[in-house]
């Protein structure tokens, strides 16, 4: 589009920089909706237990194989600004509830697909947006009160919670081990959770997830304590300490180098010897200090000099170096230690305690286990697997499962899975939407149509005829079978309560909210202004790219 306007005087007035492009009105919306539809098409085949995985290769040739929606979008390196918006929605969903990332992007794409049909019929975007907002308000206010659709969870029954967590793992690569992994996740969550006034509160920072190649997923362990992916620094040190007194340091056991360039002038071998002896004395002083306050285990974020290692081994002190900051913080919380930044200032009360600190061989490598901590809430899940890609996918899956457990602690209500919830939402929206006056009714009906696409995709991945499946689901829900959904593994329509397939309500409601907000945001955009690239390949702001803005912000409107 031209970047100059021709006023009555006949003199052209340039508004944008040379090379800039501008797309307005229907063309801008069509471009954005098309980008969202492409993202949705990529993700929708990954929905559900029978969903396909994607093989993603980045610019460096690294390969990721996953069916996790958030991971797929992160690895895709999306460029289009509207498509990036859906990536952000998936990230927000992942951060908030940890599950439903594929569903939220698919639903947002389907809402925009249905909105496009209404736009082609000449309905103004504002009316569509108002209709979508009313549909979401109706879902928020009424759907949670529907009997035989929302069920409470007995949090005191761990087996019941484990079944719901296992459902969240059924669409992952680790699906065959989902029951085993779900039990580990639930056990870890209950120990890590804090119980106040009968309610559980789970801080996921207490649960450390560590992975080590070897054996199979069924050898994944739950350890009540902290596991460090490090080994003891010196072969002469003890490998097992009972009743450990642990010094947790953010300081090196090394001679600190000066910050400026220095030169040392020596005139005889005795001076060199004296210099080296002084260095050794300083390091010995550090070790003597640790021994004096009663420490028998030293764990530091920084390095340990070889001379210091020798003195530590001689003193019978176990030492581990270059431990990650996050692990140091977890260790301090678990053992009750204070993270010391100076060895000189250490006091006996700064030490942490643990019943057992031991170096063990895991696979081909060694790891340090800190167990029987005074704070029992510190736990570690040690994942085992035959290949790095299996380990990576298992780690993502266990993080999702931990989020699902936390979601149930926050809101212990569940809904039937397999698309049963979506079918019921769509059915009730249609009933309510027919009573609305004006064109908003059409938007609400299209919203219901989009929500119904979720069970339709599940039916497709199960190998069912989607038209027959949706017809049967509608019929059974009309008869009062509110838990009728798609049995993806069995390839038929059945009652989800009989199969024990449930989803947390909080995840479903977050999906509805996030998808609606994303669709509304895209529909508001009526002007795309893309800055031209400079010779160096970047804009004046330092980065080439498109800037999308709404009619309200730009002050322009094509309607």
C-alpha positions in Angstrom: 0.0 0.0 0.0 1.2 3.5 -0.7 2.8 5.3 2.2 1.9 8.8 0.8 -1.4 10.6 0.6 -2.5 13.0 -2.2 -4.2 16.0 -0.7 -6.3 18.5 -2.8 -3.2 20.7 -3.4 -1.7 17.9 -5.4 1.5 17.7 -3.2 2.0 14.1 -1.9 2.6 13.9 1.9 4.7 11.0 3.1 3.5 9.6 6.4 5.7 6.4 6.8 9.3 5.8 6.2 10.3 4.6 2.7 10.0 0.8 2.4 7.2 0.6 5.1 4.0 -1.3 4.3 0.5 -0.9 5.6 -2.4 -3.2 5.5 -5.8 -2.0 6.7 -9.4 -3.2 7.4 -10.6 -6.5 6.1 -7.2 -7.4 4.6 -5.4 -6.9 8.0 -7.9 -9.1 9.8 -7.8 -11.8 7.1 -4.0 -11.8 7.3 -4.1 -12.2 11.1 -6.8 -14.8 11.1 -5.0 -16.8 8.4 -1.8 -16.9 10.6 -3.8 -18.1 13.6 -5.4 -20.8 11.5 -2.1 -22.1 10.3 -0.8 -22.4 13.9 -4.0 -24.2 14.8 -3.7 -26.6 12.0 -0.1 -27.5 13.1 -1.3 -28.1 16.7 -4.7 -29.7 16.4 -3.3 -33.1 15.3 -1.4 -33.2 18.6 -4.6 -33.0 20.7 -5.6 -35.9 22.9 -4.1 -39.3 23.8 -4.0 -40.4 20.2 -2.5 -37.0 19.1 0.6 -37.1 16.8 4.0 -35.8 17.8 6.1 -33.2 16.0 9.7 -33.4 15.1 11.2 -30.0 15.3 14.7 -29.1 14.1 16.2 -25.7 15.2 18.8 -23.5 13.4 21.6 -25.4 15.1 20.3 -28.8 14.0 19.1 -29.8 17.4 16.1 -32.1 17.3 13.0 -32.0 19.6 10.3 -34.7 19.4 7.2 -33.7 21.4 3.4 -33.5 21.5 3.4 -30.8 24.1 1.7 -27.6 22.7 3.8 -25.1 24.6 7.1 -26.8 23.6 6.0 -27.1 19.9 5.2 -23.4 19.7 8.4 -22.4 21.6 10.6 -24.5 19.2 8.8 -23.3 16.0 10.3 -19.7 16.1 7.1 -18.1 14.8 7.5 -14.8 13.0 4.0 -13.4 12.3 2.9 -11.1 15.0 -0.7 -12.5 15.3 0.7 -16.1 15.4 3.2 -14.9 18.1 0.1 -13.8 20.2 -1.1 -17.4 20.2 2.4 -18.5 21.3 2.2 -16.1 24.2 -1.3 -17.4 25.1 0.1 -21.0 25.3 3.0 -19.8 27.5 0.5 -18.0 29.8 -1.6 -21.1 30.0 1.5 -23.2 30.8 2.6 -20.8 33.5 -0.8 -20.5 35.1 -2.1 -24.1 35.2 0.6 -26.1 33.4 -1.9 -28.0 31.2 -4.3 -27.4 28.3 -1.7 -25.6 26.1 -2.7 -27.4 22.9 -6.4 -27.0 23.6 -6.1 -23.2 24.3 -4.4 -22.5 20.9 -6.8 -24.8 19.0 -9.8 -23.1 20.6 -8.5 -19.6 19.9 -7.9 -20.6 16.2 -11.3 -22.1 15.9 -12.9 -19.0 17.4 -11.2 -16.9 14.8 -12.2 -19.3 12.1 -15.9 -18.9 13.1 -15.4 -15.1 13.4 -14.1 -15.0 9.8 -17.4 -16.6 8.6 -19.4 -13.8 10.4 -17.0 -11.1 9.0 -17.6 -12.5 5.4 -21.4 -12.1 6.1 -20.8 -8.4 6.8 -21.1 -8.5 10.6 -19.0 -5.8 12.3 -16.1 -7.0 14.5 -17.4 -5.1 17.5 -20.6 -7.1 17.4 -18.6 -10.4 17.2 -16.4 -9.3 20.1 -19.4 -8.4 22.3 -21.0 -11.8 21.4 -17.8 -13.7 22.4 -17.6 -11.7 25.6 -21.2 -12.5 26.5 -20.6 -16.2 25.8 -17.6 -16.2 28.1 -19.5 -14.4 30.8 -22.3 -17.0 30.5 -19.8 -19.8 30.9 -18.1 -18.2 33.9 -21.4 -17.5 35.7 -23.5 -20.6 35.0 -21.5 -23.6 33.9 -19.9 -24.2 37.3 -23.3 -24.6 38.8 -24.5 -27.4 36.5 -25.2 -30.6 38.5 -23.8 -33.9 37.2 -21.1 -32.0 35.3 -18.9 -30.6 38.1 -17.7 -33.1 40.7 -15.7 -32.5 43.9 -12.4 -34.3 44.5 -11.6 -36.0 47.8 -8.0 -34.7 48.3 -7.6 -37.2 51.2 -7.8 -40.0 48.6 -4.5 -40.1 46.9 -5.5 -42.8 44.4 -8.4 -40.6 43.2 -6.0 -37.7 42.7 -3.4 -40.0 40.9 -6.1 -41.1 38.4 -6.8 -37.5 37.4 -3.0 -36.7 37.2 -2.5 -39.8 35.0 -5.1 -38.4 32.5 -2.9 -35.4 32.0 -0.1 -37.7 31.0 -2.1 -39.8 28.6 -1.4 -37.5 25.6 2.4 -37.5 26.2 5.2 -39.7 25.0 5.3 -41.2 28.5 1.7 -42.4 28.3 2.5 -46.1 28.8 4.1 -45.3 32.2 1.4 -42.7 33.2 0.0 -44.6 36.2 3.5 -45.2 37.6 4.6 -41.6 37.1 1.3 -40.2 38.4 1.7 -42.0 41.7 5.3 -40.7 42.1 4.1 -37.1 41.3 1.2 -37.3 43.7 3.4 -38.7 46.5 6.0 -36.0 46.0 3.3 -33.3 45.8 1.6 -34.3 49.1 5.0 -34.3 51.0 6.0 -31.0 49.4 2.6 -29.3 50.0 1.9 -27.2 53.1 -1.5 -27.9 54.8 -3.2 -24.9 56.4 -6.9 -24.9 57.6 -7.5 -28.2 55.8 -6.2 -26.8 52.5 -3.1 -27.9 50.6 -0.8 -25.3 49.2 1.9 -26.6 46.8 5.0 -24.5 46.0 6.6 -26.3 43.1 10.0 -24.9 44.1 10.1 -27.6 46.7 10.0 -30.4 44.1 13.3 -30.8 42.3 13.2 -32.7 39.0 16.5 -34.3 38.1 17.1 -36.6 35.1 19.8 -39.2 34.3 20.1 -41.4 31.2 19.9 -45.1 31.7 17.4 -47.9 32.4 13.7 -47.1 31.7 10.9 -44.8 32.8 9.8 -47.4 35.3 13.1 -46.9 37.2 12.1 -43.3 37.9 12.5 -42.7 41.6 11.0 -40.4 44.2 13.6 -39.3 46.8 12.7 -37.6 50.1 15.6 -35.1 50.0 17.8 -33.3 47.5 19.7 -35.0 44.7 22.7 -33.1 43.2 24.0 -34.0 39.8 27.6 -33.7 41.0 30.2 -36.0 42.5 32.5 -35.7 45.5 35.5 -33.7 44.4 38.4 -35.8 45.8 38.8 -39.6 45.8 40.2 -39.5 49.3 37.0 -37.9 50.8 34.4 -40.0 52.6 31.5 -41.0 50.2 28.9 -41.5 53.0 28.3 -39.2 56.0 25.7 -40.1 58.6 24.3 -37.2 60.8 25.8 -34.6 58.4 26.5 -31.0 59.4 26.4 -29.2 56.1 28.1 -25.9 55.2 26.3 -24.3 52.2 28.6 -21.8 50.6 28.4 -19.1 48.0 32.1 -18.6 48.3 35.1 -20.3 46.7 37.6 -22.4 48.6 40.3 -20.9 46.5 42.9 -18.1 46.7 41.0 -15.1 45.3 42.7 -13.5 42.4 43.0 -9.6 42.5 40.7 -7.6 40.3 43.6 -5.7 38.8 46.8 -6.9 37.0 49.6 -7.6 39.5 53.2 -8.7 39.2 55.2 -10.4 41.9 59.0 -9.9 41.9 61.1 -12.7 43.4 64.8 -12.8 43.8 65.3 -16.3 45.3 63.7 -19.8 45.3 63.0 -19.3 49.0 60.6 -16.4 48.2 58.7 -18.6 45.8 58.5 -21.3 48.4 57.3 -18.8 51.0 54.6 -17.5 48.6 53.3 -21.0 47.9 53.4 -21.9 51.6 51.4 -18.8 52.4 48.7 -19.8 49.8 48.5 -23.3 51.4 48.3 -21.8 54.9 45.3 -19.6 53.8 43.5 -22.6 52.4 44.3 -24.7 55.4 42.9 -21.9 57.5 39.6 -22.1 55.6 39.5 -25.9 56.2 40.4 -25.5 59.9 37.6 -23.0 60.3 35.1 -25.5 58.8 36.4 -28.3 61.0 36.2 -26.0 64.1 32.5 -25.2 63.6 31.8 -29.0 63.2 31.1 -29.2 59.4 31.6 -32.6 57.8 30.0 -31.8 54.4 30.8 -28.7 52.3 28.6 -27.8 49.3 29.6 -24.7 47.4 28.4 -22.8 44.3 32.0 -21.9 43.5 35.2 -23.8 43.0 37.5 -25.7 45.3 41.2 -25.5 44.9 43.2 -28.8 44.6 45.2 -27.9 47.7 42.0 -27.2 49.6 40.6 -30.6 48.4 43.7 -32.3 49.9 43.2 -30.6 53.3 39.4 -31.3 53.3 40.0 -35.0 52.5 42.6 -35.1 55.3 40.1 -33.6 57.7 37.4 -36.2 56.7 35.1 -33.6 55.1 33.0 -34.5 52.1 32.9 -31.6 49.5 30.9 -30.9 46.4 31.6 -27.9 44.1 30.0 -25.8 41.3 26.4 -26.6 42.4 23.7 -24.6 40.6 22.3 -21.6 42.5 18.7 -23.0 42.4 20.0 -26.3 44.0 21.9 -24.3 46.6 18.7 -22.5 47.6 16.7 -25.7 47.7 19.4 -27.3 49.8 19.5 -24.4 52.3 15.7 -24.6 52.7 15.8 -28.4 53.1 18.7 -28.6 55.6 18.0 -25.3 57.5 21.5 -23.9 56.5 22.3 -20.3 55.9 24.0 -19.7 52.6 27.4 -18.2 53.6 29.3 -15.8 51.4 32.4 -15.7 53.6 34.0 -18.7 55.3 35.5 -16.5 58.0 32.0 -15.4 59.3 30.6 -19.0 59.5 29.2 -20.0 62.8 28.0 -23.5 64.0 24.3 -22.3 63.9 24.8 -21.5 60.1 25.2 -25.2 59.3 22.4 -27.3 57.9 21.7 -30.9 59.0 20.8 -34.1 57.2 20.5 -37.7 58.4 22.5 -39.0 55.4 24.7 -37.5 52.6 25.9 -40.1 50.2 27.5 -40.4 46.8 25.8 -43.1 44.7 26.4 -44.3 41.2 23.4 -43.7 38.9 23.8 -45.1 35.5 27.4 -44.4 34.4 27.8 -41.3 36.5 27.8 -40.4 40.2 25.3 -38.2 42.1 25.1 -36.9 45.6 22.0 -37.7 47.7 21.1 -35.5 50.7 18.4 -37.4 52.6 16.5 -37.3 55.9 16.5 -33.5 55.9 14.9 -31.6 58.9 12.4 -30.0 56.5 10.7 -33.0 55.0 9.0 -30.9 52.3 12.1 -31.0 50.1 11.7 -33.8 47.6 13.3 -34.9 44.3 12.0 -36.8 41.4 14.9 -38.6 39.6 13.8 -39.5 36.0 15.4 -42.4 34.2 15.1 -43.1 30.5 16.8 -44.9 27.6 17.5 -41.7 25.6 18.0 -38.0 26.0 14.8 -37.2 24.1 12.7 -39.6 26.3 14.2 -37.9 29.3 13.4 -34.4 28.0 9.8 -35.3 27.2 9.4 -37.1 30.6 10.7 -34.0 32.4 8.1 -31.8 30.5 5.3 -34.4 31.3 6.2 -34.5 35.0 6.2 -30.7 35.2 2.7 -30.7 33.6 1.6 -33.4 36.1 2.9 -31.4 39.1 1.0 -28.4 37.9 -2.2 -30.5 37.6 -1.8 -31.7 41.2 -1.3 -28.0 42.3 -4.4 -27.1 40.3 -6.5 -29.7 42.2 -5.1 -28.3 45.5 -6.2 -24.8 44.4 -9.6 -25.9 43.2 -10.6 -29.5 43.9 -13.3 -29.7 41.3 -13.2 -31.9 38.2 -15.2 -32.3 34.9 -15.5 -35.3 32.6 -12.8 -35.4 29.9 -13.0 -36.7 26.3 -14.7 -33.5 25.1 -17.8 -34.1 27.3 -17.4 -30.7 29.0 -17.0 -28.9 25.7 -20.1 -30.6 24.2 -22.2 -29.6 27.3 -20.9 -26.0 27.2 -21.7 -25.7 23.5 -25.2 -27.2 24.0 -26.1 -24.8 26.8 -24.6 -21.8 24.9 -26.9 -22.6 22.0 -30.0 -22.8 24.2 -29.1 -19.5 25.9 -27.9 -17.8 22.6 -31.2 -18.4 20.8 -32.9 -16.0 23.4 -30.5 -13.1 22.6 -31.8 -10.3 20.4 -29.8 -9.0 17.4 -26.7 -10.1 15.7 -24.9 -11.0 18.9 -26.9 -14.2 18.9 -25.0 -15.2 15.7 -21.7 -14.6 17.5 -22.7 -16.7 20.5 -23.8 -19.6 18.2 -20.5 -19.4 16.4 -18.7 -19.5 19.8 -20.6 -22.7 20.6 -19.6 -24.1 17.2 -15.9 -23.4 17.9 -16.0 -25.0 21.4 -17.6 -28.1 19.8 -14.5 -28.4 17.5 -12.5 -29.8 20.4 -14.4 -33.1 20.8 -14.6 -33.2 16.9 -10.8 -33.2 16.7 -10.6 -35.8 19.5 -12.9 -38.0 17.4 -10.8 -37.5 14.3 -7.6 -38.6 16.2 -9.4 -41.6 17.5 -10.3 -42.7 13.9 -14.0 -42.0 14.3 -16.2 -40.2 11.8 -16.4 -36.7 13.3 -20.0 -35.9 12.0 -21.4 -39.2 13.5 -19.5 -38.7 16.7 -20.7 -35.1 17.3 -24.3 -36.2 16.4 -24.2 -39.0 19.0 -22.6 -36.8 21.6 -25.3 -34.2 21.1 -28.0 -36.8 21.3 -26.7 -38.4 24.5 -26.2 -35.0 26.2 -29.8 -34.0 25.3 -30.9 -37.2 27.1 -29.0 -36.1 30.3 -25.8 -38.1 29.9 -23.6 -35.1 30.7 -20.5 -37.2 31.0 -20.7 -38.8 27.5 -17.5 -38.1 25.6 -15.0 -39.6 23.1 -13.2 -42.7 24.3 -10.1 -42.0 22.2 -8.3 -45.2 23.1 -11.4 -47.4 22.6 -12.6 -45.6 19.5 -16.2 -45.1 20.6 -18.5 -42.7 22.5 -18.9 -43.7 26.1 -19.5 -42.3 29.6 -16.3 -40.8 31.0 -17.2 -41.6 34.6 -17.0 -45.3 33.8 -13.5 -44.9 32.4 -12.4 -42.5 35.2 -11.4 -39.8 32.7 -11.5 -36.4 34.4 -9.9 -33.0 33.9 -9.5 -30.2 36.5 -12.2 -27.6 36.2 -9.6 -24.8 36.7 -7.7 -25.9 33.6 -10.9 -25.9 31.4 -12.0 -22.5 32.6 -8.5 -21.0 32.0 -8.6 -22.4 28.5 -12.0 -20.7 27.8 -10.8 -17.4 29.2 -7.4 -17.3 27.5 -8.6 -18.5 24.1 -11.5 -15.9 24.1 -9.2 -13.1 25.1 -6.7 -14.0 22.4 -9.4 -14.2 19.7 -10.8 -10.8 20.8 -7.4 -9.2 20.7 -6.8 -10.4 17.1 -10.3 -9.3 16.0 -9.6 -5.8 17.3 -6.7 -5.2 15.0 -7.7 -3.3 11.9 -4.3 -1.9 10.8 -0.9 -3.5 10.3 2.0 -1.2 9.8 5.3 -3.0 9.0 8.5 -0.8 9.2 10.9 -1.1 6.3 14.2 -2.8 6.9 17.4 -0.8 6.8 20.4 -1.9 4.9 21.8 -3.7 7.9 18.6 -5.7 8.1 17.1 -3.9 11.1 14.7 -1.0 11.7 15.5 2.3 13.4 14.3 0.7 16.6 17.0 -2.0 16.2 14.7 -4.8 15.2 12.9 -5.6 11.9 9.3 -6.8 12.3 5.7 -6.0 12.1 3.8 -3.8 14.5 0.1 -4.5 14.9 -2.1 -2.1 16.5 -5.8 -1.7 17.2 -8.2 0.8 15.7 -8.5 2.4 19.1 -4.7 2.9 19.4 -4.0 4.0 15.8 -7.1 6.2 15.5 -7.8 4.6 12.1 -10.7 2.4 11.2 -11.7 0.9 7.9 -15.3 0.2 9.0 
